[in-house]
Amino acid sequence: MKWNHWAVLVLGVWLFLSPWILGFSALNLVVWNNLLMGALAIIFSLWNLSGGGE
């Protein structure tokens, strides 16, 4: 089931970039939340794709 790891990776990238794409980058706390959660989703999905989570 590698497709779900790819889906989480894409959603993590979206979460990381969404403050600038959707235009709410002036809200500092929201931006930091999106950056942290997006980075964690990207890191963990890449870790699972590399076989580290099995």
VODREN-430779 format. One record per residue (C-alpha): residue number from 1; x, y, z. Coordinates in Angstrom, 3 decimals. Example, Ala and Ser with C-alpha at 12.3 -4.5 7.8 and 13.67 -1.06 7.14 Angstrom:
BEGIN
   num          u          v          w
     1     12.300     -4.500      7.800
     2     13.670     -1.060      7.140
END
This chain:
BEGIN
   num          u          v          w
     1      0.000      0.000      0.000
     2      2.527      2.574     -1.130
     3     -0.143      4.801     -2.665
     4     -1.192      6.106      0.748
     5      2.387      7.168      1.528
     6      2.447      9.125     -1.718
     7     -0.921     10.686     -0.863
     8      0.381     11.804      2.538
     9      3.476     13.230      0.855
    10      1.378     15.284     -1.563
    11     -0.881     16.489      1.252
    12      2.157     17.408      3.347
    13      3.558     19.504      0.509
    14      0.165     21.164      0.099
    15     -0.040     21.864      3.826
    16      3.483     23.324      3.772
    17      2.780     25.623      0.802
    18     -0.874     26.508      1.414
    19     -0.319     29.723      3.433
    20      1.261     31.372      0.389
    21     -0.988     29.744     -2.214
    22     -4.193     30.659     -0.363
    23     -2.918     34.029      0.869
    24     -3.034     33.723      4.661
    25      0.706     34.058      5.236
    26      0.208     37.145      7.406
    27     -1.174     35.006     10.242
    28      2.057     33.934     11.923
    29      0.686     31.236     14.221
    30     -1.254     29.573     11.416
    31      1.771     29.657      9.119
    32      4.004     28.035     11.738
    33      1.402     25.358     12.353
    34      1.170     24.575      8.636
    35      4.951     24.540      8.235
    36      5.464     22.195     11.183
    37      2.650     19.788     10.331
    38      3.511     19.799      6.626
    39      7.186     19.124      7.350
    40      6.300     16.264      9.704
    41      3.957     14.722      7.134
    42      6.658     14.992      4.453
    43      9.377     13.539      6.697
    44      7.290     10.610      7.915
    45      5.939      9.744      4.477
    46      9.451      9.793      2.984
    47     10.642      7.632      5.872
    48      7.878      5.117      5.190
    49      8.566      5.165      1.454
    50     12.231      4.394      2.095
    51     11.238      1.307      4.093
    52     12.099      2.673      7.529
    53      8.631      2.272      8.950
    54      8.249     -1.442      8.245
END
